[in-house]
């Protein structure tokens, strides 16, 4: 049970940071890469190794029939994940648990939380809440985040320098590839996935070994084959939403994040936008291409429009396709969701031209999906950008 660290990417990140023109930005990233990341990784590696000694029951914990929710970013994966996570049979990672993947670390956090609640009057909790506001506040209108909110499993790899979250700090998408895991050499791919499986095993030991792991990761669109190889009994839920909405929405999210980083090269940002657009097409096409080669793998396809207007019926169909039964408690939850559902209308339209996107290319590259989901019936996007309304986008993505 050894910790995974990608030294190749770590050295590449150091080289790329050296190219940063902003002195303050460069120093901050060097501090992160040369001090914080090695320290966190070392502590976690020691704790990860000790898990098997301190918690012998971990050896008997198995990962069975995990469910992976994937799809292009901003396609409704978070909403689907929230709905299914209400089913008590599932186990998920909270944000802080992804950054502290060992059992020992999580046990210590829970002990600290108990001491804070019973002996310190929740003083530590209040300080952490203030930190959350500073850390996540600027992005909360686009994507709600918090230490105790479930988040993408890919964050497990951040301190291993193998997570796509690094691209939010360094827009070098032409040189950093965290998407094409299925195309990596077998040994590299399997080592990476073995670490992931060990992290999931620890979370199941913590939450209950009888539970099913539930994961939500848009970036995992590029590693469906690797997931099937690591988890032969895996099941998939794939979200689809009109690319005229998802692609510019994702680019807007990334560009807002890069803007917060400081004075980054506009040429590099434009290049990264182009690379991200290419990855977007693959995010739409690659999962179904892999699953066609694996007809034995159960999977369900969700149309975003139906998910937001009929969540109960949509999730019931997903459970049928995955071979899951719906418990009475979860059925009541879905009834409550159906009762309060209102038709979700996008309040703004993104400009394709703002990011150099071509409507004809999108339709040509994704023609089979346009036909399958009748996206041409949707109201065409307004060519004018509505930046003032961008701040109103909430957690349907």
PyMOL commands that set and color helices and strands:
alter all, ss='L'
color gray80, all
select helices_A, chain A and resi 7-17+23-54+56-60+77-85+95-99+103-119+123-139+153-160+164-168+181-183+186-207+218-230+243-261+266-292+304-309+311-322+328-340+353-355+359-365+367-373+375-377+387-390
alter helices_A, ss='H'
color red, helices_A
select strands_A, chain A and resi 67-71+90-91+212-216+235-240+299-303
alter strands_A, ss='S'
color yellow, strands_A
deselect
rebuild
show_as cartoon
